[in-house]
Amino acid sequence: MLAIDGLVKQFGGNTAVDHISLDVRAGSFFGIVGPNGAGKTTTLSMVTGLLRPDAGTVRINDIDAWADPRAAKRATGVLPDRLRLFDRLTGGQLLSYSGSLRGLDSRTVRERSADLIAAFGLDDAIDRLVADYSAGMTKKIALACAMIHAPRLLVLDEPFESVDPVSAANLTDILERYVAGGGTVVLSSHGMDLIERVCDSAAIIVGGRVLASGTLDEVRAGETLEDRFVELAGGRQAAEGMEWLHSFSD
Ligand SMILES: Nc1ncnc2c1ncn2[C@@H]1O[C@H](COP(=O)(O)OP(=O)(O)OP(=O)(O)O)[C@@H](O)[C@H]1O
């Protein structure tokens, strides 16, 4: 469903993504983990057409995403990092707008919006401006907008950040049903437990490179995902120094 081959991105002298290759099969729930600054957002931005790669290819459903971006975008729903939404619209208006942009007729938009609003538990918020939403509610409306055109692939950059546990469980449920129906999810997250619970495959990215990828069991290699992650990311750092922090200001 998604084939990433030899992706490279440099910012000045810094290689943020260093020949990343990943294969995500259709119907997979794929988690990407990595320390801060590992290159996860940069990789996902190149997958979704938001950032041009210096080298490498991205194929979505056998479409070269950079040679035929329109076709690739039709197949993809995206929740980018640091998302800027048209937040002077209400949640309902934003959903309609997203549906229209995707070429859906108004009846389909109405029907799907109603389903999404119910599924995401946004009934009470739908007539309020998105600018007034909490961070978690903003994630939910953005995810609903990403799903309205029924894409084959969902690419979600930290979808659970700021989302409360009940909503996260609800959101996981929605995504699991989407995958059970043949959809494919690729998400990045710092939530190891969550990835272990919901994903069937994963990749650990450190320093712009894939250090492990495959089924969850292959990546864990007999450990917990968190232990394997910490090991590959260079181990835990002993918190030394900063004795001044115990001197307290008063
Ligand atoms: N627009 C940019 N200009 C310059 N450097 C950038 C830019 N975007 C990302 N970088 C750098 O590229 C590297 C990878 O960043 P990226 O945002 O992809 O990491 P990440 O794995 O998503 O991190 P986090 O878990 O903290 O979100 C970092 O060193 C970052 O400073």
The ligand as an SDF file (V2000), in Angstrom:
LIG
                    3D

 31 33  0  0  0  0  0  0  0  0999 V2000
   12.0620   22.9350    8.4030 N   0  0  0  0  0  0  0  0  0  0  0  0
   13.1680   22.5240    9.0260 C   0  0  0  0  0  0  0  0  0  0  0  0
   14.3030   23.2340    8.9410 N   0  0  0  0  0  0  0  0  0  0  0  0
   15.4460   22.8260    9.5490 C   0  0  0  0  0  0  0  0  0  0  0  0
   15.5550   21.6820   10.2570 N   0  0  0  0  0  0  0  0  0  0  0  0
   14.4460   20.9230   10.3620 C   0  0  0  0  0  0  0  0  0  0  0  0
   13.1960   21.2930    9.7630 C   0  0  0  0  0  0  0  0  0  0  0  0
   12.2880   20.3400   10.0390 N   0  0  0  0  0  0  0  0  0  0  0  0
   12.9220   19.4140   10.7870 C   0  0  0  0  0  0  0  0  0  0  0  0
   14.2140   19.7590   10.9700 N   0  0  0  0  0  0  0  0  0  0  0  0
   15.2310   18.9700   11.7070 C   0  0  0  0  0  0  0  0  0  0  0  0
   15.1830   17.6420   11.2130 O   0  0  0  0  0  0  0  0  0  0  0  0
   15.3530   16.7180   12.2760 C   0  0  0  0  0  0  0  0  0  0  0  0
   14.1610   15.7590   12.3190 C   0  0  0  0  0  0  0  0  0  0  0  0
   13.0060   16.4620   12.7460 O   0  0  0  0  0  0  0  0  0  0  0  0
   11.5520   15.8010   12.7880 P   0  0  0  0  0  0  0  0  0  0  0  0
   10.5780   16.8910   13.0930 O   0  0  0  0  0  0  0  0  0  0  0  0
   11.3400   15.0190   11.5460 O   0  0  0  0  0  0  0  0  0  0  0  0
   11.7030   14.8070   14.0270 O   0  0  0  0  0  0  0  0  0  0  0  0
   10.6050   13.9140   14.7650 P   0  0  0  0  0  0  0  0  0  0  0  0
   11.1320   12.5220   14.7780 O   0  0  0  0  0  0  0  0  0  0  0  0
    9.2640   14.1160   14.1750 O   0  0  0  0  0  0  0  0  0  0  0  0
   10.6880   14.5040   16.2440 O   0  0  0  0  0  0  0  0  0  0  0  0
    9.5730   14.6770   17.4270 P   0  0  0  0  0  0  0  0  0  0  0  0
    9.3780   13.3180   18.0290 O   0  0  0  0  0  0  0  0  0  0  0  0
   10.2710   15.5920   18.3850 O   0  0  0  0  0  0  0  0  0  0  0  0
    8.3390   15.2590   16.8230 O   0  0  0  0  0  0  0  0  0  0  0  0
   15.5510   17.5440   13.5400 C   0  0  0  0  0  0  0  0  0  0  0  0
   16.9370   17.6770   13.7500 O   0  0  0  0  0  0  0  0  0  0  0  0
   14.9370   18.8840   13.1910 C   0  0  0  0  0  0  0  0  0  0  0  0
   15.5490   19.9290   13.8990 O   0  0  0  0  0  0  0  0  0  0  0  0
  1  2  1  0
  2  3  1  0
  2  7  2  0
  3  4  2  0
  4  5  1  0
  5  6  2  0
  6  7  1  0
  6 10  1  0
  7  8  1  0
  8  9  2  0
  9 10  1  0
 10 11  1  0
 11 12  1  0
 11 30  1  0
 12 13  1  0
 13 14  1  0
 13 28  1  0
 14 15  1  0
 15 16  1  0
 16 17  2  0
 16 18  1  0
 16 19  1  0
 19 20  1  0
 20 21  2  0
 20 22  1  0
 20 23  1  0
 23 24  1  0
 24 25  2  0
 24 26  1  0
 24 27  1  0
 28 29  1  0
 28 30  1  0
 30 31  1  0
M  END
$$$$
